[in-house]
Amino acid sequence: MRHLLSTRDLSRRDAIRILDVAEEMSAVGEREIKKLPALRGRTVVNLFFEDSTRTRISFEAAAKRLSADVITFAVKGSSVSKGESLKDTAQTLEAMSADAVVIRHWASGAPARLATSDWIDAAVINAGDGMHEHPTQALLDAFTLRRHWAKVSGVPSVGSDLAGMAVTIVGDVLHSRVARSNLWLLETLGASVTLVAPPTLVPVGAERWPCRITYDLDEALAAGPDAVMMLRLQAERMNAAFFPSTREYSRRWGFDDARLAALDTHGLDHTVIMHPGPMNRGLEISAAAADSPRSTVLAQVRNGVSVRMAALYLLLSGDDHQSPTTESTQENPR
């Protein structure tokens, strides 16, 4: 891989390779010394044009665990706030010899523009661009789902896919880059996807996507999904009234206590509840659902570091075949 811009570009082989390397990286997080020398001497720049907590910290932790030098560039207080263009910023990073740029941008397509231009000779990772995609979020979600599905199926996680798994994605699909990235990746890995949303929050053209679309959450739950992924209601991207009120939205499309109990009623013992965060508790998901044993929210955060370590390693190591932990076995035996 040269860049990681979209899950739509990933083949099944590439996706499984990333997830398998992430399994190895996950083991590093359980050591007493949580470090690998794999990217020593490399420089990773976190370039965030939008606010972020989980993604930015996760990428920073991932790069540091691989022994890379990390530069975190926040737009607020930088020359960007004075009118500096993306091109000028990129060329500044090029002058600093950045090896990888992790970019989050409000404009859809900005990471691809950076990757395909001659502004910078570095690997580019899309950490979320507008309403387009967020590939590493989808990969960490797939990593979390694969571990769960392998356990349910009684097979090893490494090397497996999500064939036969039914995933329901609920909420603000229109504004969600997470939903789009997950849809393409889940299809590649063999899962079936159902989208549930108010009609006003379903994108134009979604009927051509490889999924089923319904507007009734209770009907979707009765169909017996193996995982329910709740999406954040992105009020900051809404410039119109997409539903009557937040109370109405919560009643019809929120995962409340009654719907949590319905999973037991339908005999869905192994169904998990996901959320990419940050959560609006009491709106798209109840506190009981978010904190229940079915919830994978904290596992998703933890798995995010492993998946981003894998992405950085595969982009910067120059070796698609050697195990990332092989050379560090002698140095960090624990």
Beta strands, then each sheet from edge to edge (+ up, - down):
strand 1: 43-48
strand 2: 69-74
strand 3: 100-105
strand 4: 123-129
strand 5: 166-170
strand 6: 192-196
strand 7: 212-214
strand 8: 227-230
strand 9: 272-274
sheet 1: 2+ 1+ 3+ 4+
sheet 2: 7+ 6+ 5+ 8+ 9+
end
